[in-house]
Amino acid sequence: MVKVKFFAALRERLQCAEMQIASQPDDSVAAVRARLIEQHPHWQRELLDNDVLCAKNFAFVGHQEPVRSGDELAFFPPVTGG
């Protein structure tokens, strides 16, 4: 299983803070995101937004990053500050 967390405005729009999804052989961030959209089609617009960032086990990663059982993925909008 892969733990998936959503933060900030993304969490609000999806109305979900955290969930678990089964891991598959040869998984990547993009593959997990595709399965999330398959299971929740109304999340497509938010999860496919080019500005959405992802971290795996607390480190920023790209969409081709491998994902294995026990990993934690976090999706969130870009952080702005002043």
C-alpha positions, 0 to 999 in steps of 0.5 A: 500500500502507498499512503497518499496525502493531499495538502492546502487548497488541494485537500479542500478541493478534493475534500480528502486529506489522506488515503491508501492505494494499492501499489503495483509493480513498476509504479511511478508517481504518474501511475499512482496519480492515474489510478487516483483519477480512475477511482475518483474521476472528479479529481482529474482537473485538480490532479492533472494541474501542471502546478501540482507538486509531489513529494515522496517520503518528504522529498520533492520528486518528478512524475516518473519517480518510482513508487513502492509499497510503504512509500508516502506520496504528498500532493500539494499546490505550489507554496507561495510566500512573502 
